Amino acid sequence: MLNCWNLPSKGPTYNKKTTVFTMNIQCVAIFYCVCICHIINIPKTCCRNITLPRITDPQNNISLEVQPGSQVNIGCSAILENRPDFMDQQLMYWLVNGNFPDNDTKVREEDVTVTTKGELNYLHSNLHILDVVPEFYDVPITCVVQSITGSDNSSLYLRIRTTPGKLNWTAMILGFLFFLLSILLIFFVYRRFKHDSVLLYCQLQSKQER
C-alpha cells in the first residue's frame, strides 16, 4: 500500500540549510501525494486531514523597543501535528534579516523543545541577542516552523527605545510652555476687558453730565 508519510529522516550529518531545502522538496511531494490519494480513493490509512504548522507567538510584524547595547530574549512557539512517523521532519529555526544567525557571536539560538499533548506537538525556541547593535534595528527577525505538511513564519522588528529621562524632560518643558502661554492669555484678556470696561464707564459718565 502507498504510504505518503514514509520519507527519510535527518541523518547524523544534519545540516540546517540542507535540511530546510530538502524539506521544501518533501513538502511539495507530500501535498502531491495527498491529492493523488483523494483522486484515486486510496484507503484513509494513507490519506488523512493535515494539520498545518502554525506559529502562535510572536504575532507577525510586531515591534519591540529596546535600548542600544542591551540584551533581548525573543521566544517563538508553534503548534504542529503529532505523528511519530515524521517527528524528525519538524523544524523550528531563526532568520535575522533573511540569514541564519549561526556564525554571529552576538546571537545565540537555543535548542528547540517539544511538548506533546494528544495529537499536537508544541515547539518552542528562544533567540538571545547578547548585544543590540544598529544592524539589528528595523530588519525582520523571523521564526520559521516547518514540516512535510507545510510551514509558517512570523517576524518582529526591533526599534530604538527613547530614553525615559528625555521623555520626562520634554513633557516638563512642553507643560511649562503651555502653562506660561495660558497665563499670558489670561493676562491679555483681563487687560483688554479692563480697558473696555473703563472706556465704557467714561462714556456713560459723559452722557450723564450732558
C-alpha positions as CSV (number, residue, x, y, z in Angstrom):
1,M,0.0,0.0,0.0
2,L,1.1,3.5,-0.8
3,N,2.5,5.3,2.3
4,C,2.6,9.1,1.8
5,W,4.5,9.6,5.0
6,N,7.5,7.3,4.6
7,L,10.1,10.0,3.9
8,P,13.8,9.9,5.0
9,S,14.6,11.4,8.4
10,K,17.5,13.6,9.5
11,G,20.8,11.7,9.4
12,P,23.9,12.0,11.6
13,T,25.3,14.6,9.1
14,Y,22.5,17.0,9.8
15,N,22.9,20.5,8.3
16,K,20.2,23.1,8.8
17,K,20.4,24.7,5.3
18,T,20.5,21.3,3.6
19,T,17.6,20.0,5.7
20,V,15.5,23.1,5.1
21,F,16.0,22.7,1.3
22,T,15.2,19.0,1.5
23,M,12.0,19.6,3.5
24,N,10.8,22.2,1.0
25,I,11.0,19.5,-1.7
26,Q,9.3,17.0,0.6
27,C,6.6,19.5,1.4
28,V,5.7,19.7,-2.3
29,A,5.8,15.9,-2.6
30,I,3.5,15.2,0.4
31,F,0.8,17.5,-0.9
32,Y,1.1,16.0,-4.3
33,C,0.7,12.6,-2.7
34,V,-2.3,13.6,-0.7
35,C,-4.0,15.0,-3.8
36,I,-3.4,11.7,-5.7
37,C,-4.8,9.8,-2.7
38,H,-8.1,11.7,-2.8
39,I,-8.3,11.4,-6.6
40,I,-7.9,7.6,-6.8
41,N,-9.6,6.9,-3.4
42,I,-6.7,5.2,-1.6
43,P,-7.6,4.0,2.0
44,K,-7.6,6.6,4.7
45,T,-4.6,5.0,6.4
46,C,-2.7,6.9,3.8
47,C,-5.0,9.9,3.2
48,R,-6.0,11.9,6.2
49,N,-6.6,15.5,7.2
50,I,-3.5,17.5,7.6
51,T,-2.9,20.0,10.4
52,L,-0.7,22.7,9.1
53,P,2.1,24.1,11.2
54,R,1.1,27.4,13.0
55,I,3.2,29.9,15.0
56,T,1.2,31.2,18.0
57,D,3.9,33.6,19.3
58,P,5.2,36.1,18.4
59,Q,2.5,37.8,16.3
60,N,3.6,38.7,12.9
61,N,5.1,42.2,12.2
62,I,5.1,43.4,15.7
63,S,7.7,45.9,17.1
64,L,9.8,45.5,20.2
65,E,11.5,48.6,21.6
66,V,15.0,48.0,23.1
67,Q,17.9,50.2,24.0
68,P,21.2,50.1,22.1
69,G,23.8,47.9,23.8
70,S,21.2,45.9,25.8
71,Q,20.3,42.2,25.6
72,V,17.0,40.9,24.4
73,N,15.4,37.4,24.5
74,I,12.8,36.5,21.9
75,G,10.6,33.5,22.2
76,C,8.8,31.5,19.5
77,S,6.1,29.0,19.9
78,A,4.3,26.8,17.3
79,I,1.8,24.0,17.0
80,L,2.3,21.0,14.7
81,E,0.6,17.7,14.1
82,N,1.9,14.8,16.3
83,R,2.8,11.9,14.1
84,P,5.6,9.5,15.1
85,D,6.4,8.7,11.5
86,F,7.6,12.3,10.8
87,M,8.6,13.6,14.1
88,D,12.2,14.1,12.8
89,Q,10.8,16.1,9.9
90,Q,9.7,19.0,12.1
91,L,12.0,22.0,12.3
92,M,12.0,25.4,14.0
93,Y,14.7,27.9,13.3
94,W,15.5,31.6,13.2
95,L,16.5,34.1,10.5
96,V,17.9,37.5,11.1
97,N,17.4,39.7,8.1
98,G,16.9,36.6,6.0
99,N,20.1,34.9,7.1
100,F,20.9,32.1,9.6
101,P,22.5,33.6,12.7
102,D,24.7,30.6,13.4
103,N,28.0,32.4,12.9
104,D,27.0,35.7,14.6
105,T,28.7,35.9,18.0
106,K,26.2,38.4,19.2
107,V,23.3,35.9,18.7
108,R,22.6,32.6,20.5
109,E,19.9,30.3,19.4
110,E,18.6,27.8,21.9
111,D,17.7,24.2,21.1
112,V,14.0,23.6,20.3
113,T,11.9,22.0,23.0
114,V,8.9,19.8,22.1
115,T,5.9,19.1,24.3
116,T,3.3,16.6,23.1
117,K,-0.3,16.9,24.1
118,G,-2.7,14.5,22.4
119,E,-2.5,14.9,18.6
120,L,-0.4,18.1,18.7
121,N,3.2,18.9,19.3
122,Y,4.1,22.3,20.8
123,L,7.5,23.6,19.8
124,H,9.4,26.4,21.5
125,S,12.7,28.1,20.9
126,N,14.4,31.2,22.2
127,L,16.7,33.6,20.4
128,H,19.1,35.6,22.6
129,I,20.6,38.8,21.2
130,L,23.6,39.4,23.5
131,D,24.4,42.9,22.2
132,V,21.8,45.0,20.4
133,V,23.8,46.9,17.7
134,P,22.4,49.1,14.9
135,E,22.4,46.1,12.4
136,F,19.6,44.5,14.4
137,Y,17.2,47.5,14.1
138,D,14.4,47.7,11.6
139,V,15.2,44.3,10.0
140,P,13.0,41.2,10.2
141,I,13.9,38.7,12.9
142,T,11.9,35.7,11.8
143,C,10.9,32.5,13.4
144,V,10.2,29.7,10.9
145,V,8.5,26.4,11.7
146,Q,8.5,23.7,9.0
147,S,7.4,20.1,8.5
148,I,6.5,18.0,5.5
149,T,2.9,19.2,5.8
150,G,3.7,22.8,5.4
151,S,5.4,25.8,7.1
152,D,4.7,29.1,8.8
153,N,6.7,32.1,9.8
154,S,6.4,35.2,11.9
155,S,8.7,38.3,12.0
156,L,9.3,41.0,14.5
157,Y,11.3,44.2,14.4
158,L,13.5,45.9,16.9
159,R,13.0,49.6,17.4
160,I,15.2,52.1,19.3
161,R,13.7,52.9,22.7
162,T,13.8,56.5,23.6
163,T,15.4,57.2,27.0
164,P,12.7,57.7,29.6
165,G,14.6,60.7,31.0
166,K,14.4,62.5,27.7
167,L,10.7,61.9,27.5
168,N,10.2,63.3,31.0
169,W,12.2,66.5,30.3
170,T,10.3,67.0,27.0
171,A,7.0,66.7,28.8
172,M,8.0,69.0,31.5
173,I,9.2,71.7,29.1
174,L,6.1,71.4,27.0
175,G,3.9,71.6,30.1
176,F,5.8,74.7,31.4
177,L,5.4,76.5,28.0
178,F,1.7,75.6,27.9
179,F,1.3,77.0,31.4
180,L,3.2,80.2,30.6
181,L,1.1,80.8,27.4
182,S,-2.1,80.2,29.4
183,I,-1.0,82.9,32.0
184,L,-0.2,85.4,29.2
185,L,-3.5,84.7,27.5
186,I,-5.5,85.3,30.7
187,F,-3.5,88.5,31.5
188,F,-4.1,89.8,27.9
189,V,-7.9,89.0,28.2
190,Y,-8.0,90.7,31.6
191,R,-6.2,93.9,30.4
192,R,-8.5,94.1,27.4
193,F,-11.6,93.6,29.4
194,K,-10.5,96.2,32.0
195,H,-9.6,98.7,29.3
196,D,-13.0,98.3,27.6
197,S,-14.8,98.5,30.9
198,V,-13.1,101.8,31.9
199,L,-13.8,103.2,28.4
200,L,-17.5,102.3,28.7
201,Y,-17.7,103.8,32.1
202,C,-16.2,107.0,30.9
203,Q,-18.7,107.2,28.1
204,L,-21.6,106.6,30.4
205,Q,-20.4,109.3,32.8
206,S,-20.0,111.8,29.9
207,K,-23.6,111.2,28.7
208,Q,-25.0,111.7,32.2
209,E,-23.2,115.0,32.7
210,R,-24.7,116.3,29.5
